Amino acid sequence: MFEEKISELSLATPSSFIRSILKTTQNNDIISFAGGLPNPISFPKEELQESTNRVIESFGSRVFQYSVTAGLPELRKYIAAHLHETQEMDVDPEEIIVTTGSQQALDMIGKVLINQDDTVILEEPAYLGAIQAFSQYRPKFTAIPLESDGMDMEKLEEKLKEGAAKFIYTVPNFQNPSGLTYSKEKREALHKLSRKYNCILVEDDPYGDLKFEGKPYGYISKHEFDGSILLGTFSKTVTPGMRCGYMIIRDPELRFRINTAKEAADLHSNVFSQYILWDYLTHNDLSKHIEKIKQLYKNQSSAMIAAMERYFPESVEFTRPEGGMFIWATLPEGKIAMELFEKAIEKQVAFVPGDPFYIDGREANTMRLNYTNCDEKTITEGIRRLGELMRD
Amino acid sequence: MFEEKISELSLATPSSFIRSILKTTQNNDIISFAGGLPNPISFPKEELQESTNRVIESFGSRVFQYSVTAGLPELRKYIAAHLHETQEMDVDPEEIIVTTGSQQALDMIGKVLINQDDTVILEEPAYLGAIQAFSQYRPKFTAIPLESDGMDMEKLEEKLKEGAAKFIYTVPNFQNPSGLTYSKEKREALHKLSRKYNCILVEDDPYGDLKFEGKPYGYISKHEFDGSILLGTFSKTVTPGMRCGYMIIRDPELRFRINTAKEAADLHSNVFSQYILWDYLTHNDLSKHIEKIKQLYKNQSSAMIAAMERYFPESVEFTRPEGGMFIWATLPEGKIAMELFEKAIEKQVAFVPGDPFYIDGREANTMRLNYTNCDEKTITEGIRRLGELMRD
């Protein structure tokens, strides 16, 4: 009845392949490497409950009332201080806008920056939530191959030379889907190129704090982010259910535009949860909590890699992430991950075939495997089954 | 630096006049009739705190994890049952999509339905959050004058005859900003016309439950909503801080499109708060709680009307709402509400000049007054001051 009324924006929006896969894998008997869910053990339940009671008792009605669009000032102050402490960044709380998860930030970046046919540069493979959000505004995507140490900088410069690209979107640390991380050299090169060609650098860093060993790398533009938009989130370190992310934008015009888009999108993000998060963050040691998550994920990642070494044919390549939640495997050329997926579902194992992470709709020979939601024994068994299917 | 990069969508988006007014009236000494905030007394604080503790203890990690895009199934089931109970509506929970407040529903309706230059029909005056959300997608607005019993149906039919309008947007009960309500006759006429001309009827009913006396009117399309999109919210009856609204859409194609837009916009709304709201709603008597709010607002409304009768010159007309949160006053022709506003601020009283509720940027002689956030004594004093200025 409404078919002919649907807008061009809506017709241009792919629905999430992953979310449809997840529906088919909700069956409890399935070993699922398909999702991107944090391990529930990582949620500080008791502490969040304490914080909830404390903010209701301390602030009463204020936590239930309408609030300001840019986000709870106390939370923005905490974020600025935290970025100073962990990355020596010099961020004014006024430069921060709280978003309803990072996904909202991606939608607003698309809305505020993309005109139809504008060029947007992505990694190949790229995070599919970003592809989905940007697609709505009908850009021309250019995908730059991701090498083991970051984008291919030569190809990137070629593309930048060709003409005005609106922005480059990158997940510099433990990328989704590849698990790859930019080297120091490529960080510097990417920052330089984006400035040289006056192209906005959008950095999305949901996993950065989950570096298994040593100090997190932080944002590429951490010391000079005038030409960047930086995205952060509490979804992978505290809780995704509260949908609390943030953007850091120095340019006042762009910040005003994003703020207005946010006003039109949802007035403001859930302020009850912003109070709780802020209270949790100021009454607990976040780094200690993250330490626990890192140890957990490191063990899960190691278990998956050990199982892959044991059960996968040698012709299958895979990444060895330094942090985050994903491993990316590449089947021999000519193999089709989607076909493997169909067989795997029969054997009660799920993963995400690489297809939705490319913008050209290829039949990919790659696959994303998530290790944060199964115990080590289950990981080993799931990988064993996949290995068997790969040898068929 | 980014000025030349801003998209056409963003350039088409007005920033909220009200939210900028609210900033200037945060001074505590000001008597503000400008906001649209529910009275904090209306938030069931203790009960929401109880519900929070209960859902964390009952469901543990699930309340903190990622969730489904359409919203918590339990909450959608409650909403369907509630609509059946209060309006005898026959809604399947699958026809409900939970949104991050009604504002997100407005943004998604704009995104999924409006192509540039499509006609969108609004009331005159219209809710400015809707004007803002739809403006992003650059429609041609047609405003149909709101009479004391609803839109001018003759003018509406004239416009509908002229050609394909994408949708009609209405707030049928205690409209924001006018406080006006559609009569039974105009309800039937509006529904008929929207069907006759195959034009979607978007009904936004945030205040419907706050009818001071007798049974709420409910949605115009409550018994036949195949061609409608219905919007509801818990912001005015439980808490706005949790940003929890919902849409009711029967058409499967349109529902799929809205769901995909929601995926791209924020994956899903805060599920922690959805659990809390659902628990609150199933453990408490909502109608009893609403009874308290209605009594409170009725008294505040009566106090404002009594003061207006006493202090405003006879040449000033105003509405007498049957419910909701706003009164709409009209100054004699030629008077400019914005000029009154400037003088009023000096006398420490604030209201919203009518200007942002019109799509033609007129210098309005109308004004919106909110009565839900001051006690009766303060209301009387504020109206007295305004009355004095009106006689200057």
Boltz contact constraints between the chains, C-beta under 6 A:
constraints:
  - contact:
      token1: [A, 1]
      token2: [B, 251]
      max_distance: 6.0
  - contact:
      token1: [A, 2]
      token2: [B, 251]
      max_distance: 6.0
  - contact:
      token1: [A, 2]
      token2: [B, 253]
      max_distance: 6.0
  - contact:
      token1: [A, 2]
      token2: [B, 254]
      max_distance: 6.0
  - contact:
      token1: [A, 3]
      token2: [B, 253]
      max_distance: 6.0
  - contact:
      token1: [A, 5]
      token2: [B, 113]
      max_distance: 6.0
  - contact:
      token1: [A, 6]
      token2: [B, 257]
      max_distance: 6.0
  - contact:
      token1: [A, 7]
      token2: [B, 112]
      max_distance: 6.0
  - contact:
      token1: [A, 7]
      token2: [B, 113]
      max_distance: 6.0
  - contact:
      token1: [A, 7]
      token2: [B, 114]
      max_distance: 6.0
  - contact:
      token1: [A, 7]
      token2: [B, 115]
      max_distance: 6.0
  - contact:
      token1: [A, 8]
      token2: [B, 115]
      max_distance: 6.0
  - contact:
      token1: [A, 9]
      token2: [B, 111]
      max_distance: 6.0
  - contact:
      token1: [A, 10]
      token2: [B, 112]
      max_distance: 6.0
  - contact:
      token1: [A, 10]
      token2: [B, 257]
      max_distance: 6.0
  - contact:
      token1: [A, 13]
      token2: [B, 260]
      max_distance: 6.0
  - contact:
      token1: [A, 13]
      token2: [B, 264]
      max_distance: 6.0
  - contact:
      token1: [A, 15]
      token2: [B, 260]
      max_distance: 6.0
  - contact:
      token1: [A, 16]
      token2: [B, 263]
      max_distance: 6.0
  - contact:
      token1: [A, 37]
      token2: [B, 66]
      max_distance: 6.0
  - contact:
      token1: [A, 40]
      token2: [B, 61]
      max_distance: 6.0
  - contact:
      token1: [A, 43]
      token2: [B, 61]
      max_distance: 6.0
  - contact:
      token1: [A, 43]
      token2: [B, 64]
      max_distance: 6.0
  - contact:
      token1: [A, 49]
      token2: [B, 56]
      max_distance: 6.0
  - contact:
      token1: [A, 52]
      token2: [B, 52]
      max_distance: 6.0
  - contact:
      token1: [A, 56]
      token2: [B, 49]
      max_distance: 6.0
  - contact:
      token1: [A, 61]
      token2: [B, 40]
      max_distance: 6.0
  - contact:
      token1: [A, 61]
      token2: [B, 43]
      max_distance: 6.0
  - contact:
      token1: [A, 64]
      token2: [B, 43]
      max_distance: 6.0
  - contact:
      token1: [A, 64]
      token2: [B, 239]
      max_distance: 6.0
  - contact:
      token1: [A, 64]
      token2: [B, 241]
      max_distance: 6.0
  - contact:
      token1: [A, 65]
      token2: [B, 241]
      max_distance: 6.0
  - contact:
      token1: [A, 66]
      token2: [B, 37]
      max_distance: 6.0
  - contact:
      token1: [A, 66]
      token2: [B, 240]
      max_distance: 6.0
  - contact:
      token1: [A, 100]
      token2: [B, 100]
      max_distance: 6.0
  - contact:
      token1: [A, 100]
      token2: [B, 266]
      max_distance: 6.0
  - contact:
      token1: [A, 101]
      token2: [B, 266]
      max_distance: 6.0
  - contact:
      token1: [A, 101]
      token2: [B, 267]
      max_distance: 6.0
  - contact:
      token1: [A, 103]
      token2: [B, 266]
      max_distance: 6.0
  - contact:
      token1: [A, 103]
      token2: [B, 267]
      max_distance: 6.0
  - contact:
      token1: [A, 104]
      token2: [B, 266]
      max_distance: 6.0
  - contact:
      token1: [A, 107]
      token2: [B, 264]
      max_distance: 6.0
  - contact:
      token1: [A, 107]
      token2: [B, 265]
      max_distance: 6.0
  - contact:
      token1: [A, 111]
      token2: [B, 9]
      max_distance: 6.0
  - contact:
      token1: [A, 112]
      token2: [B, 7]
      max_distance: 6.0
  - contact:
      token1: [A, 112]
      token2: [B, 10]
      max_distance: 6.0
  - contact:
      token1: [A, 113]
      token2: [B, 5]
      max_distance: 6.0
  - contact:
      token1: [A, 113]
      token2: [B, 7]
      max_distance: 6.0
  - contact:
      token1: [A, 114]
      token2: [B, 7]
      max_distance: 6.0
  - contact:
      token1: [A, 115]
      token2: [B, 7]
      max_distance: 6.0
  - contact:
      token1: [A, 115]
      token2: [B, 8]
      max_distance: 6.0
  - contact:
      token1: [A, 132]
      token2: [B, 264]
      max_distance: 6.0
  - contact:
      token1: [A, 133]
      token2: [B, 264]
      max_distance: 6.0
  - contact:
      token1: [A, 136]
      token2: [B, 264]
      max_distance: 6.0
  - contact:
      token1: [A, 239]
      token2: [B, 64]
      max_distance: 6.0
  - contact:
      token1: [A, 240]
      token2: [B, 66]
      max_distance: 6.0
  - contact:
      token1: [A, 241]
      token2: [B, 64]
      max_distance: 6.0
  - contact:
      token1: [A, 241]
      token2: [B, 65]
      max_distance: 6.0
  - contact:
      token1: [A, 241]
      token2: [B, 271]
      max_distance: 6.0
  - contact:
      token1: [A, 241]
      token2: [B, 272]
      max_distance: 6.0
  - contact:
      token1: [A, 242]
      token2: [B, 270]
      max_distance: 6.0
  - contact:
      token1: [A, 242]
      token2: [B, 272]
      max_distance: 6.0
  - contact:
      token1: [A, 243]
      token2: [B, 270]
      max_distance: 6.0
  - contact:
      token1: [A, 251]
      token2: [B, 1]
      max_distance: 6.0
  - contact:
      token1: [A, 251]
      token2: [B, 2]
      max_distance: 6.0
  - contact:
      token1: [A, 253]
      token2: [B, 2]
      max_distance: 6.0
  - contact:
      token1: [A, 253]
      token2: [B, 3]
      max_distance: 6.0
  - contact:
      token1: [A, 254]
      token2: [B, 2]
      max_distance: 6.0
  - contact:
      token1: [A, 257]
      token2: [B, 6]
      max_distance: 6.0
  - contact:
      token1: [A, 257]
      token2: [B, 10]
      max_distance: 6.0
  - contact:
      token1: [A, 260]
      token2: [B, 13]
      max_distance: 6.0
  - contact:
      token1: [A, 260]
      token2: [B, 15]
      max_distance: 6.0
  - contact:
      token1: [A, 263]
      token2: [B, 16]
      max_distance: 6.0
  - contact:
      token1: [A, 264]
      token2: [B, 13]
      max_distance: 6.0
  - contact:
      token1: [A, 264]
      token2: [B, 107]
      max_distance: 6.0
  - contact:
      token1: [A, 264]
      token2: [B, 132]
      max_distance: 6.0
  - contact:
      token1: [A, 264]
      token2: [B, 133]
      max_distance: 6.0
  - contact:
      token1: [A, 264]
      token2: [B, 136]
      max_distance: 6.0
  - contact:
      token1: [A, 265]
      token2: [B, 107]
      max_distance: 6.0
  - contact:
      token1: [A, 266]
      token2: [B, 100]
      max_distance: 6.0
  - contact:
      token1: [A, 266]
      token2: [B, 101]
      max_distance: 6.0
  - contact:
      token1: [A, 266]
      token2: [B, 103]
      max_distance: 6.0
  - contact:
      token1: [A, 266]
      token2: [B, 104]
      max_distance: 6.0
  - contact:
      token1: [A, 267]
      token2: [B, 101]
      max_distance: 6.0
  - contact:
      token1: [A, 267]
      token2: [B, 103]
      max_distance: 6.0
  - contact:
      token1: [A, 270]
      token2: [B, 242]
      max_distance: 6.0
  - contact:
      token1: [A, 270]
      token2: [B, 243]
      max_distance: 6.0
  - contact:
      token1: [A, 270]
      token2: [B, 270]
      max_distance: 6.0
  - contact:
      token1: [A, 270]
      token2: [B, 273]
      max_distance: 6.0
  - contact:
      token1: [A, 271]
      token2: [B, 241]
      max_distance: 6.0
  - contact:
      token1: [A, 272]
      token2: [B, 241]
      max_distance: 6.0
  - contact:
      token1: [A, 272]
      token2: [B, 242]
      max_distance: 6.0
  - contact:
      token1: [A, 273]
      token2: [B, 270]
      max_distance: 6.0
